[in-house]
Amino acid sequence: QVQLVESGGGLVKPGGSLRLSCAASGFTFRIYDMRWYRQPPGKERELVASISPVGISTNYADSVKGRFTISRDNAKNTVYLQMNSLKPEDTAMYYCSTFMDGGRSWGQGTQVTVSS
């Protein structure tokens, strides 16, 4: 079955960087769009970034444009989110996700906390 496992979260100071990874298995990774979402404390889950199957097309939420970069390695079945110039408002649980067979699949999430 579809499995998505996020890693790379942690505590970082404002202005710092983190790289999140999401290892995928159980499906043909290279033919699906992949997305990163986040859910700040007490708020709704929101789309952060998406990437097309071969990585040609990417899209970002306005709040992260110019700071975050989504990428993928289809040979490793992994999608990444490079996060630079982190701000306290980036604090959230980050999830990777894909949509297939009429439903959206989610990983367990990785916590990112930006605080001095």
Residue pairs with C-beta under 8 A, 6 or more apart in sequence:
1 26
2 24
2 25
2 26
2 27
2 98
2 100
2 105
3 24
3 25
3 26
4 22
4 23
4 24
4 96
4 97
4 98
4 105
4 106
4 107
5 22
5 23
5 24
5 107
5 108
6 20
6 21
6 22
6 94
6 95
6 96
6 107
6 108
6 109
6 110
7 20
7 21
7 22
7 23
7 110
8 18
8 19
8 20
8 21
8 110
9 18
9 20
9 94
9 110
9 111
9 112
9 113
10 18
10 111
10 112
10 113
11 113
11 115
12 18
12 86
12 112
12 113
12 114
13 114
13 115
13 116
14 86
14 87
14 88
14 114
14 115
14 116
15 85
15 86
16 86
16 114
17 82
17 83
17 84
17 85
17 86
18 83
18 86
18 112
19 80
19 81
19 82
19 83
20 36
20 80
20 81
20 83
20 94
20 96
20 110
20 112
21 78
21 79
21 80
22 34
22 36
22 78
22 79
22 80
22 81
22 96
22 107
23 76
23 77
23 78
24 34
24 77
24 78
24 79
24 96
24 98
25 77
27 98
27 100
29 74
29 77
30 53
30 54
30 74
30 77
31 53
32 53
32 98
32 99
32 100
33 50
33 51
33 52
33 53
33 98
33 99
34 50
34 51
34 70
34 72
34 79
34 96
34 97
34 98
35 47
35 48
35 49
35 50
35 51
35 96
35 97
35 98
36 47
36 48
36 49
36 50
36 70
36 79
36 81
36 94
36 95
36 96
36 97
37 45
37 46
37 47
37 48
37 94
37 95
37 96
37 97
38 45
38 46
38 48
38 90
38 92
38 93
38 94
38 95
38 112
39 45
39 46
39 92
39 93
39 95
39 109
40 46
40 89
40 91
40 92
41 91
41 92
43 92
45 95
46 61
47 61
48 60
48 61
48 64
48 68
48 81
48 94
49 58
49 59
49 60
49 61
49 64
49 68
49 69
49 70
49 81
50 58
50 59
50 70
51 57
51 58
51 70
51 71
51 72
51 79
52 58
53 74
54 74
55 71
55 72
55 74
58 69
58 70
60 68
60 70
63 89
64 83
64 90
67 83
67 84
67 85
67 86
68 81
68 82
68 83
68 84
69 81
69 82
69 84
70 79
70 80
70 81
70 82
71 79
71 80
71 82
72 78
72 79
72 80
73 80
79 96
81 94
81 96
83 90
83 112
86 112
86 114
87 114
88 114
88 115
89 114
90 112
90 114
91 112
91 113
91 114
91 115
92 111
92 112
93 109
93 110
93 111
93 112
94 109
94 110
94 111
94 112
95 106
95 107
95 108
95 109
96 106
96 107
97 104
97 105
97 106
97 107
98 104
98 105
99 105
